[in-house]
Amino acid sequence: MRVQRLVPDDWRIWRDVRLASLADAPYAFGSSLALEQQFDEAAWRARLSNGMAAVAFVGEDAVGTIAGYVPEDGNDPTLVAAWVHAGARGRGVGDALVAEMLRWSRERGHERVYLRVADGNHAARKLFLRNGFTPTGVRMPLESDPSAGTEFLVHELVY
């Protein structure tokens, strides 16, 4: 397995794995497959121009993804778009992707990384907890389904 950070010229890779993640686990994301299927090349490139996106590969097959962005206020980054293909789960793909996000955050001198995990997404929550994230007590509805809740977690970066 290898983890590759993406650049705007990798927009097709990002599009394909992102759409696969939204099709596989619509309950886990604040966006939707229907919305992101409408994005054009410029939109996909723009998403790879701000922050970090990485894809895990086994051979030539993209089997997982993760992304992070720094809010407009310049504060610490937020981890988003974490997903591992069902056939690759339980093999350390998620751990490798989280490690890449944390490495990217440290390279930029951030103090912490935030994320939200949807209620009921127990596997993702376990992944994040074992990688050093802790609950903040903050909750909010999921944008793609306001009847579903999300929990904020934080990882305090150590240098």
N, C-alpha and C positions, 0 to 999 in steps of 0.2 A: 504494500500500500504506500502511496505517496500523497502528500498534501501540497497543492499548488495554489499560490495566491494568484488571483486573476487581475488582468489589466483590461482597459476598455476594448482592446482588440480581441479579447476572449469573450465578447458579449454573447456569441452563439452558445458557448459552453454554459455560461451563466443562465441564459434563457432556458435551455433545455433541462438543466438540473433543477432550476427554480420551479418551472412548470410541473415537473415530475413530483416535486415535494408538495406542491399545492394540490395536485390530483390525489396523491397518496394520503395526505393528512390535513384536510381542509380545516379541521377543528383546532389545529395548533397554531394557526397564523392569523395575523391581523388583516391580511389581504386575502384575495380570492383568485382562483384560477381564471374565472371569467374576466376579471379586471385585468390581470397581468397578460392574458392572451392577446389583449388589445394593444400592448406596448409595441412601438416600432423600434428599429435599430437605435435611433438616437436616445430613446428612453432607457434601453438596456445599457448602452454605453455610459449614459449619465449615472446610472446606478453603480457602475464600476469606477467612477471618477471621484467619488466622495466616500472615504472610509476604506474598508477592507472587505474583500470577499475571497473565499477559498473553497476549493473543491477537493475532495478525497477521491483518488482513483485506485482501482484494483485492475492492473493491466491498463487497458484503454477505457474501461468502464467507469464512469462517474458514479460513485456510490454514496456520496454525502456532500453536504454543503454547510457553510456557516458564513455569516457576514457581521460586520460591525460598523457603526457610524458614530461620529462625534456630533452631538446636537449643535444647533446654530449658536447657542450661547458659549460654545467652546469647552464645556465641562467634560467630564469623563464619558467614555464611549458606552454605547449600548450594544449588546450582542443580539443579533436577530438572525432569522432564516436558518436556524440549525435544523438539520434533517439528515437521517441516514436511511438508505434504501433497506427495505425489510430483509432482503437476502444477505445484507452485510452487518446487520445488528448483532451485538454481542462479540464483536471482533476487535474492539478498540478504536473503531473509526470515529465515533463521537468524541472519545477522549483526545484523539489526535487533532481533531478540528477545534475543540475547545482550547487545547494547548496552543494552537496557532493563533487563535484570537487573543489569548493572554499575552503571547510573545509580541504580537503586533502592538498591543496596548502598552507594554513595557517599553518597547522601542521608542514610543512617543512620549514617554515620561508620565503617563497617567497614573493616578493613585488608586483607581478602582474601576471595575467594569460592572455595569448593570445589565439585567435582562428581565424579561417577563416570561412566565411559563403558564400555559393555560391549565385551568383546573381539569383534573382527570388525566393529564398527560404525565402519568407516573414515571414512565421510563426516562423521559427528558428531565424531570425533576431530580430523579436519582442520579443521572449523569452529572447534572450541575452541582448537586450537593457533594458528590464524591470528588469533584474537581475544585472544591474550596468555596463555592458560593453559599451564602447564608440568607435566610429569609429576612426581609426588612419590616414586615408587618403591613406594607402598603399593598393595596389591591385596587384593581380597576377593571371595567368590562373590556372584553375583546372587541376590537373594532368591527371585525367581520361578522360577529354574532354577539350583540350586546347582552344576550341572556346568559352568556358564558363569562366566567370571571377569570382574571389572571392574577398571579402573585409576583411581586417584584423580589428579585434576589440580587445580592451584591457580592462581589469578590474583591477583597482588599488586596491590592498587589504588593508583593514583598520584593524588595531589591536587595 
